[in-house]
């Protein structure tokens, strides 16, 4: 979830290439949103994309997460990250 702040409230709080860490209140700066969520500890769940064999979710962190994937018949994981 993110709540886009009124752009008139932006006074240059973000340094160049700074991420908006651990907040739902973000600014869109020069047409870009860079939101980081460092809270990926638990709450593992995956969702199937309709009419496909693709599931989306967070990175599996432990054996329990992998067991859930296996139980769903998922045989592979692709981790997508942006380049710095």
LUMROTI-266781 format. One record per atom (N, C-alpha, C): residue number from 0; residue in one letter; atom name; y, x, z. Coordinates in steps of 0.001 Angstrom, whole numbers, plus 524288, in hexadecimal, padded with zeros to 5 digits. Example, Ala and Ser with C-alpha at 12.3 -4.5 7.8 and 13.67 -1.06 7.14 Angstrom:
// LUMROTI-266781
0_A_N_7E9C6_83386_81E78
0_A_CA_7EE6C_8300C_81E78
0_A_C_7F31C_83390_81E78
1_S_N_7F736_83232_81BA8
1_S_CA_7FBDC_83566_81BE4
1_S_C_8001E_83264_81EBE
END
This chain:
// LUMROTI-266781
0_X_N_7FB73_80354_80000
0_X_CA_80000_80000_80000
0_X_C_804CB_80382_80000
1_X_N_808BF_801DF_7FD16
1_X_CA_80DAB_804A7_7FD6A
1_X_C_81220_800D2_7FCD4
2_X_N_81645_801D7_7FFA1
2_X_CA_81AEF_7FE97_7FF8F
2_X_C_81F4A_801E9_7FD3B
3_X_N_820EC_80076_7F875
3_X_CA_824F4_8037A_7F5C2
3_X_C_82A33_80253_7F84E
4_X_N_82CD2_80679_7F9EB
4_X_CA_831D3_8060A_7FC95
4_X_C_83644_80516_7F8AE
5_X_N_83A64_802C3_7FA88
5_X_CA_83F17_801DF_7F76A
5_X_C_8411C_80725_7F583
6_X_N_84192_807EC_7F055
6_X_CA_8433E_80D06_7EE59
6_X_C_848B8_80E9B_7F023
7_X_N_84BE3_80AE5_7F19E
7_X_CA_85123_80C30_7F380
7_X_C_85108_80EBE_7F8E2
8_X_N_84C83_80E6A_7FB98
8_X_CA_84BED_810F8_800AC
8_X_C_84A47_816AC_80029
9_X_N_848A7_81839_7FB72
9_X_CA_846D8_81D9C_7FAA8
9_X_C_84B74_82161_7FAAC
10_X_N_84B35_8252E_7FE1B
10_X_CA_84F63_8290F_7FEA5
10_X_C_84D49_82E97_7FE09
11_X_N_8493D_82F2D_7FAC0
11_X_CA_84713_83462_7F9D3
11_X_C_84372_83643_7FE13
12_X_N_840D8_832B7_800E7
12_X_CA_83D6D_83442_8053C
12_X_C_838CF_83795_80372
13_X_N_8371D_836F7_7FEA0
13_X_CA_83286_839D1_7FCCA
13_X_C_83425_83EC5_7F9EE
14_X_N_831D8_84319_7FB7F
14_X_CA_832CF_84803_7F8B8
14_X_C_82FDB_847D4_7F38D
15_X_N_83111_84B59_7F003
15_X_CA_82E5B_84B8D_7EB02
15_X_C_8287A_84C0A_7EBDE
16_X_N_82574_848B1_7E941
16_X_CA_81FB7_84890_7E98C
16_X_C_81DA6_8471D_7EEF5
17_X_N_820C3_844AF_7F243
17_X_CA_81EE8_84326_7F778
17_X_C_81BF8_83E00_7F71E
18_X_N_817A0_83DAF_7F9C7
18_X_CA_8149A_838DB_7F9F1
18_X_C_81679_83580_7FE7C
19_X_N_815E0_83068_7FDED
19_X_CA_81755_82CC3_80209
19_X_C_81270_82BCA_8054F
20_X_N_811B0_82F1C_8092A
20_X_CA_80CD0_82F5D_80C12
20_X_C_80C85_82B35_81057
21_X_N_807FA_828AB_810B1
21_X_CA_806B5_82512_814ED
21_X_C_80AE8_8210C_8160F
22_X_N_80CC1_81E7A_81208
22_X_CA_8106C_81A35_812BF
22_X_C_80F8F_81633_80E85
23_X_N_81051_81149_80FCC
23_X_CA_8100D_80D23_80BE6
23_X_C_81569_80C15_80998
24_X_N_8197E_80E47_80BFC
24_X_CA_81ED1_80D7C_80A22
24_X_C_82046_81226_806B2
25_X_N_8207B_8114E_80199
25_X_CA_8214E_8159C_7FDF6
25_X_C_82605_81494_7FA7A
26_X_N_827E6_818B4_7F811
26_X_CA_82C14_81856_7F432
26_X_C_829D5_819A4_7EED7
27_X_N_82BE8_81722_7EAD6
27_X_CA_82ACA_818B1_7E57D
27_X_C_82F44_81C44_7E3EF
28_X_N_82E05_82130_7E2D3
28_X_CA_831FE_82519_7E1AD
28_X_C_83150_826DD_7DC03
29_X_N_8355D_82609_7D8E3
29_X_CA_8353C_8276F_7D352
29_X_C_83076_82523_7D093
30_X_N_82F29_82054_7D1F1
30_X_CA_82AD7_81DA6_7CF63
30_X_C_82575_81F3E_7D136
31_X_N_82510_82276_7D557
31_X_CA_81FFB_82435_7D73E
31_X_C_81F21_822A9_7DCE9
32_X_N_81A48_8213C_7DE14
32_X_CA_818A9_82043_7E374
32_X_C_81465_82433_7E4AE
33_X_N_8152C_82748_7E8B8
33_X_CA_81118_82AD9_7EA6E
33_X_C_80FCD_8297D_7F00B
34_X_N_80BB3_82662_7F0B7
34_X_CA_80A19_82470_7F5D7
34_X_C_8050B_8270E_7F764
35_X_N_804E1_82938_7FBFC
35_X_CA_8003B_82BD0_7FDF7
35_X_C_7FE2E_828B8_80299
36_X_N_7F913_827F2_802B5
36_X_CA_7F6A0_82566_8072B
36_X_C_7F2BF_8293E_8097B
37_X_N_7F42D_82B9F_80DB8
37_X_CA_7F0D1_82F88_81024
37_X_C_7ECDD_82D1F_813E4
38_X_N_7EC91_827FE_8140D
38_X_CA_7E906_82553_817AA
38_X_C_7E430_82369_814C7
39_X_N_7E0C6_82705_81343
39_X_CA_7DC21_82589_81059
39_X_C_7D731_82651_8139A
40_X_N_7D7A5_825FB_818B5
40_X_CA_7D34A_82726_81C2D
40_X_C_7CECC_82344_81BD1
41_X_N_7CFC5_81E4D_81C90
41_X_CA_7CB89_81A70_81C8E
41_X_C_7CD2C_815C1_8194D
42_X_N_7C9FD_811C4_819AA
42_X_CA_7CB09_80D1F_81696
42_X_C_7C902_80DBF_8110B
43_X_N_7C4B0_8109E_81063
43_X_CA_7C283_81190_80B39
43_X_C_7C087_80C76_808E4
44_X_N_7C280_80B2B_80450
44_X_CA_7C06F_806B5_8016D
44_X_C_7C186_80790_7FBAA
45_X_N_7BE38_80558_7F868
45_X_CA_7BEE4_805C2_7F2C8
45_X_C_7BF16_80049_7F07F
46_X_N_7C1AD_7FFD9_7EC0C
46_X_CA_7C243_7FADA_7E965
46_X_C_7C0A3_7FB8B_7E3C0
47_X_N_7BD83_7F7DA_7E1C4
47_X_CA_7BBDA_7F815_7DC57
47_X_C_7C030_7F5F5_7D8D8
48_X_N_7C14F_7F8C8_7D4A1
48_X_CA_7C512_7F6F9_7D0C3
48_X_C_7C249_7F2D6_7CD76
49_X_N_7C48D_7EE2C_7CD24
49_X_CA_7C20F_7E9D0_7CA5E
49_X_C_7C032_7EB4C_7C4EC
50_X_N_7BB9B_7E951_7C396
50_X_CA_7B949_7E9D7_7BE5E
50_X_C_7B870_7EF80_7BCB6
51_X_N_7B7BE_7F303_7C085
51_X_CA_7B6A0_7F886_7BF61
51_X_C_7B27B_7FA6A_7C333
52_X_N_7B0BA_7FF1E_7C278
52_X_CA_7AD42_801A0_7C637
52_X_C_7B039_80584_7C989
53_X_N_7B564_804C7_7C9DF
53_X_CA_7B8C4_8087B_7CCA4
53_X_C_7BA38_80658_7D200
54_X_N_7B9CB_809B1_7D5ED
54_X_CA_7BB7D_80874_7DB33
54_X_C_7C015_80C05_7DC8C
55_X_N_7C3BB_80A0D_7DF94
55_X_CA_7C82B_80D3D_7E14E
55_X_C_7C855_80D48_7E73B
56_X_N_7C9F2_811B4_7E961
56_X_CA_7CA66_8121E_7EF0A
56_X_C_7CBFD_817A0_7F08B
57_X_N_7CC40_8189B_7F59A
57_X_CA_7CDCD_81DC6_7F77D
57_X_C_7C960_821B6_7F6D8
58_X_N_7CAAB_8268A_7F7A0
58_X_CA_7C6D7_82AC2_7F762
58_X_C_7C2EE_82A2A_7FBDC
59_X_N_7BDD5_82A66_7FAB0
59_X_CA_7B9FE_82A2A_7FEF6
59_X_C_7BA84_82EFC_8026E
60_X_N_7BA7E_82E1E_80795
60_X_CA_7BB62_8326D_80B3C
60_X_C_7B680_83438_80E1D
61_X_N_7B27F_830D9_80E63
61_X_CA_7ADEB_8325C_8116C
61_X_C_7A8FF_82FCB_80F3A
62_X_N_7A481_830CB_811C1
62_X_CA_79F7E_82EB9_80FF3
62_X_C_79F62_828C1_80FDC
63_X_N_7A202_82645_81396
63_X_CA_7A22F_8208D_813C4
63_X_C_7A4DE_81E6F_80EE3
64_X_N_7A92F_820E3_80D4A
64_X_CA_7ABF4_81F35_80893
64_X_C_7A879_81FD7_803C4
65_X_N_7A5C0_82442_8036D
65_X_CA_7A245_82536_7FEFB
65_X_C_79DD6_82139_7FEF7
66_X_N_79BC3_81FE7_80383
66_X_CA_797A0_81BF8_803D9
66_X_C_7997E_816B5_801D1
67_X_N_79E53_8154B_802FB
67_X_CA_7A07A_81062_800F5
67_X_C_7A0B6_81078_7FB04
68_X_N_7A24D_814E8_7F8D2
68_X_CA_7A296_8155F_7F320
68_X_C_79D29_814DB_7F0AF
69_X_N_7995D_81782_7F2FA
69_X_CA_793FB_81742_7F106
69_X_C_791ED_811AC_7F14C
70_X_N_79304_80EE9_7F58F
70_X_CA_79143_8097E_7F62E
70_X_C_79393_805ED_7F1FA
71_X_N_79826_8073F_7F005
71_X_CA_79A9B_80432_7EBE2
71_X_C_798B1_805CF_7E677
72_X_N_79581_809E9_7E63D
72_X_CA_79387_80BC1_7E13B
72_X_C_79735_80F82_7DE7D
73_X_N_79AFD_81192_7E15A
73_X_CA_79EBF_8153F_7DF1D
73_X_C_79C3A_81A9C_7DEF4
74_X_N_79C39_81D0C_7DA5A
74_X_CA_79996_82204_7D9AB
74_X_C_79D30_826A7_7D8F3
75_X_N_7A254_825C7_7D8D7
75_X_CA_7A5F6_82A17_7D811
75_X_C_7AB5C_828B4_7D9FD
76_X_N_7AE69_82CB9_7DB2F
76_X_CA_7B3B9_82BFF_7DD27
76_X_C_7B75F_82F6A_7D9F3
77_X_N_7BBCD_82D3A_7D867
77_X_CA_7BFEF_83031_7D5C5
77_X_C_7C4AA_8300C_7D953
78_X_N_7C6A5_834A2_7DAC0
78_X_CA_7CB35_83507_7DE1F
78_X_C_7CFE4_8364A_7DABA
79_X_N_7D3CD_832CF_7DAA8
79_X_CA_7D87B_8339D_7D787
79_X_C_7DCF9_83542_7DB01
80_X_N_7DF96_83978_7D986
80_X_CA_7E422_83B59_7DC61
80_X_C_7E84F_83CC2_7D86A
81_X_N_7ED25_83C9F_7DA2D
81_X_CA_7F16F_83E2F_7D6C5
81_X_C_7F23A_8440F_7D741
82_X_N_7F413_84667_7D31F
82_X_CA_7F54A_84C01_7D33E
82_X_C_7FAA9_84CC6_7D5A9
83_X_N_7FB40_850E5_7D89E
83_X_CA_8004D_85214_7DB0C
83_X_C_803F7_8546B_7D722
END
